[in-house]
C-alpha cells in the first residue's frame, strides 16, 4: 500500500491518475497488501475507494491488513469513506482472520532478540491496572469476529 500512495502522488503530479485507475481495474485479481501499515491521505483514500468501486463485481481483490474493520476509519482518515470502501468487498467476500504470533517475530523471540511490545501498558495510562495495548486491540478485533 505504501507504494500505491507514492504512485498516486506521482500520478497526480504527472496528470496520469485516470490511467493508473484504468490499469488497476484490468487484472482479474488485484492484491492490496499491508493495508493499514501506512495511513492514507485523503487523495489516496479516495483513489483506493474508486479502485474498489470500479472493481466491485468485476474483479477479485485480496486485501491483507493488520487492522480490524473498525479501525479502517483511522487508516483512511474518514469513517464514512471507510464504511463505503469496506461495503463493497465485504458483500461477496470471505474474511479469514488469522490470529497469533507472527512467525518472523516468534523466531526472533526464541533467539532472545525481541520481546512482546503489546504486553507493555499504554504510555498515557494513569494506572497499571488499565488494559495493555494488546488487550485493547484484541477487544476491538473480537467485535468483528463474526463478519
C-alpha positions in Angstrom: 0.0 0.0 0.0 2.9 2.4 0.7 3.9 2.0 -2.9 0.4 2.8 -4.1 0.4 6.0 -2.0 3.6 7.1 -3.7 2.3 6.2 -7.1 -0.9 8.2 -6.6 1.1 11.3 -5.6 3.4 10.9 -8.6 0.4 10.3 -11.0 -1.3 13.4 -9.7 1.8 15.5 -10.5 2.0 14.0 -13.9 -1.7 14.0 -14.6 -1.9 10.2 -15.0 -4.3 9.3 -12.3 -7.0 8.1 -14.6 -4.6 5.9 -16.5 -3.5 4.3 -13.2 -7.1 3.7 -12.2 -7.8 2.0 -15.6 -4.6 -0.1 -15.2 -5.6 -1.3 -11.7 -9.1 -2.3 -12.8 -7.8 -4.5 -15.6 -6.4 -7.6 -13.8 -8.6 -10.5 -12.8 -7.1 -10.4 -9.4 -5.7 -7.3 -7.5 -3.8 -7.8 -4.3 -3.6 -4.9 -1.8 -1.1 -6.0 0.7 -0.4 -4.4 4.2 -3.5 -2.2 4.2 -3.2 -0.1 7.4 0.5 0.0 7.9 0.7 3.4 6.3 -2.2 5.8 6.9 -3.7 7.1 3.6 -4.1 10.7 2.9 -7.4 11.9 1.6 -6.5 11.8 -2.1 -5.0 8.2 -1.8 -8.0 7.0 0.2 -10.5 8.4 -2.4 -8.4 6.8 -5.2 -8.5 3.5 -3.4 -12.3 3.8 -3.0 -12.6 4.4 -6.7 -10.5 1.3 -7.5 -12.6 -0.8 -5.2 -15.8 0.6 -6.5 -14.8 0.1 -10.2 -13.7 -3.5 -9.5 -16.9 -4.3 -7.5 -18.5 -7.4 -9.0 -16.0 -7.3 -11.9 -12.6 -8.4 -10.5 -11.3 -10.1 -7.4 -9.4 -8.3 -4.7 -7.3 -9.8 -1.9 -6.8 -7.3 1.0 -4.3 -8.1 3.7 -4.3 -5.9 6.9 -3.2 -5.9 10.5 -6.2 -3.7 11.2 -9.8 -4.8 12.1 -12.6 -3.4 10.1 -13.4 -1.0 12.9 -10.0 0.6 12.6 -10.2 1.4 8.9 -11.6 4.8 9.5 -8.3 5.7 11.1 -6.4 4.2 8.2 -8.2 6.3 5.6 -8.9 9.2 8.0 -12.6 9.1 7.2 -15.1 6.7 8.8 -17.8 7.3 6.2 -15.4 6.6 3.4 -14.0 3.5 5.2 -17.5 2.2 5.6 -18.3 2.7 1.9 -15.0 1.2 0.9 -15.5 -1.9 3.0 -19.1 -2.3 2.0 -18.2 -3.5 -1.5 -15.6 -6.2 -0.8 -17.5 -7.5 2.2 -20.6 -8.0 0.2 -19.3 -11.1 -1.5 -16.2 -11.8 0.5 -14.8 -14.4 2.8 -12.9 -13.0 5.7 -10.0 -15.0 7.0 -8.9 -13.8 10.4 -5.5 -15.1 11.3 -4.7 -14.7 15.0 -1.5 -15.4 16.7 2.1 -14.6 16.7 4.0 -13.6 13.6 6.3 -16.4 12.6 9.0 -13.9 12.0 8.7 -12.4 15.5 8.4 -15.8 17.0 11.7 -16.8 15.6 13.3 -13.6 16.9 11.8 -14.1 20.3 13.1 -17.6 20.5 16.6 -16.2 19.7 16.1 -13.7 22.5 16.3 -10.7 20.1 12.8 -9.5 20.5 10.2 -9.1 23.3 6.5 -8.6 23.1 5.8 -4.9 22.7 2.0 -5.3 23.0 2.3 -6.5 26.6 3.5 -3.1 27.8 0.9 -0.9 29.4 -0.3 2.1 27.3 2.0 5.0 28.0 -0.7 7.5 28.9 -2.4 5.1 31.3 -2.5 6.6 34.8 -2.7 3.2 36.4 -1.1 -0.2 35.7 -4.5 -1.8 36.1 -5.5 -0.3 32.7 -5.6 -2.6 29.7 -2.5 -3.1 27.7 -2.3 -2.1 24.0 -2.5 -5.8 23.0 -5.6 -6.3 25.2 -7.3 -3.3 23.6 -6.5 -4.5 20.1 -7.9 -8.0 20.9 -11.0 -6.4 22.3 -11.6 -4.3 19.3 -10.9 -7.2 16.9 -13.3 -9.5 18.7 -16.2 -7.2 17.9 -15.8 -8.0 14.2 -15.1 -11.8 14.5 -18.5 -12.7 13.1 -18.0 -10.8 9.9 
